[in-house]
Every structure is written in C-alpha cells, then in structure tokens.
Amino acid sequence: MTSRPSAHTGASDTWLHEQAAAAPVGGTSIRMTVGSNEGVMLDDLRKPRTLMAARGFDASLDVYAGGHDHCCWAAAPMEGLAALPERA
C-alpha cells in the first residue's frame, strides 16, 4: 500500500480502488462489510471488490441492512473469522 487516503471527491477512483489495482495477487482473502444505508461507501467498496475478484483475489463484500453503526459492525469480525478455513 502506498501513501494515505485523502478526502474522496467522487471525481476519480478511491484510494482503496487504486491500491487494489496495483496490489500483487497472492493467497490473501479480503472481506469487506458495509451497510446498505451508507450511501457512497457502498459503491466505493463494490468497485474495488469487483476489480479484486477479476484480478484473482479471494474478495467478498457483505452488505448488511443498516448504516454506519457500531451495533451493525459487532458481528462482522466473528463472521469473518468463522469463514476462515480450518488449519490442521
């Protein structure tokens, strides 16, 4: 990853999209979670998820019913860990 994200004006790709386009494809799984009521954030995550999947990343985007809310985020880390494959 390079540099820090700046305020997104909507006129160009987001910092995350730029990083996804430049990242080397490896054995990394990427899981993103966003609320259906989070406005532009939903599209800002759909675009890099689509790009990463097309490039060969194991990338997912889970959309929950809700907004930018800690209560809605509470289950996401546990769901992400539960989705990991078991290791011997």
C-alpha positions as CSV (number, residue, x, y, z in Angstrom):
1,M,0.0,0.0,0.0
2,T,1.2,3.5,-0.7
3,S,0.5,6.8,0.9
4,R,-2.5,7.7,2.9
5,P,-6.0,8.1,1.7
6,S,-7.3,11.7,1.2
7,A,-10.8,13.1,1.1
8,H,-12.6,11.5,-1.8
9,T,-14.3,13.9,-4.2
10,G,-16.1,11.3,-6.3
11,A,-14.3,12.6,-9.4
12,S,-11.8,9.7,-9.6
13,D,-11.2,6.2,-8.2
14,T,-10.9,5.9,-4.5
15,W,-7.6,5.3,-2.8
16,L,-8.7,1.7,-2.0
17,H,-9.5,1.1,-5.7
18,E,-6.1,2.4,-6.7
19,Q,-4.4,0.1,-4.1
20,A,-6.5,-2.9,-5.3
21,A,-5.4,-2.2,-8.9
22,A,-1.7,-2.1,-8.0
23,A,-1.5,-4.9,-5.4
24,P,0.2,-8.2,-6.3
25,V,-2.2,-11.1,-6.3
26,G,-1.4,-13.7,-3.7
27,G,-3.0,-16.0,-1.2
28,T,-4.8,-13.3,0.6
29,S,-8.5,-13.3,1.3
30,I,-10.2,-9.9,1.6
31,R,-13.5,-9.5,3.3
32,M,-15.3,-6.1,3.4
33,T,-18.5,-5.3,5.1
34,V,-20.7,-2.2,4.6
35,G,-24.2,-1.1,5.4
36,S,-26.9,-0.8,2.8
37,N,-27.6,2.7,4.1
38,E,-24.0,4.0,3.9
39,G,-24.6,5.9,0.7
40,V,-21.5,6.4,-1.5
41,M,-19.4,4.0,0.7
42,L,-21.4,1.1,-0.8
43,D,-20.3,1.9,-4.3
44,D,-16.8,2.8,-3.1
45,L,-16.4,-0.8,-1.9
46,R,-18.3,-2.5,-4.7
47,K,-15.8,-1.2,-7.3
48,P,-12.6,-2.4,-5.7
49,R,-14.3,-5.7,-4.8
50,T,-15.2,-6.3,-8.4
51,L,-11.7,-5.3,-9.5
52,M,-10.0,-7.6,-7.0
53,A,-12.2,-10.6,-7.9
54,A,-11.5,-10.0,-11.6
55,R,-7.7,-9.9,-10.8
56,G,-7.9,-13.2,-8.9
57,F,-8.2,-12.2,-5.3
58,D,-10.5,-14.1,-3.0
59,A,-12.5,-11.0,-2.2
60,S,-16.0,-10.6,-0.8
61,L,-18.3,-7.8,0.1
62,D,-21.0,-8.4,2.6
63,V,-23.8,-5.8,2.7
64,Y,-25.9,-5.7,5.9
65,A,-29.2,-3.8,6.4
66,G,-28.2,-0.7,8.3
67,G,-25.9,2.3,8.3
68,H,-22.6,3.4,9.6
69,D,-23.3,2.0,13.1
70,H,-21.1,0.2,15.6
71,C,-24.1,-2.1,16.5
72,C,-24.2,-3.3,12.9
73,W,-20.5,-3.9,12.9
74,A,-20.4,-6.0,16.0
75,A,-20.8,-9.4,14.3
76,A,-18.6,-8.8,11.3
77,P,-15.2,-9.8,12.9
78,M,-16.7,-13.0,14.3
79,E,-18.4,-13.8,11.0
80,G,-15.1,-13.2,9.1
81,L,-13.2,-15.5,11.5
82,A,-15.8,-18.2,11.2
83,A,-15.5,-18.1,7.4
84,L,-11.8,-18.9,7.5
85,P,-10.9,-22.4,6.6
86,E,-9.7,-24.7,9.4
87,R,-6.0,-25.4,9.6
88,A,-4.6,-28.7,10.5
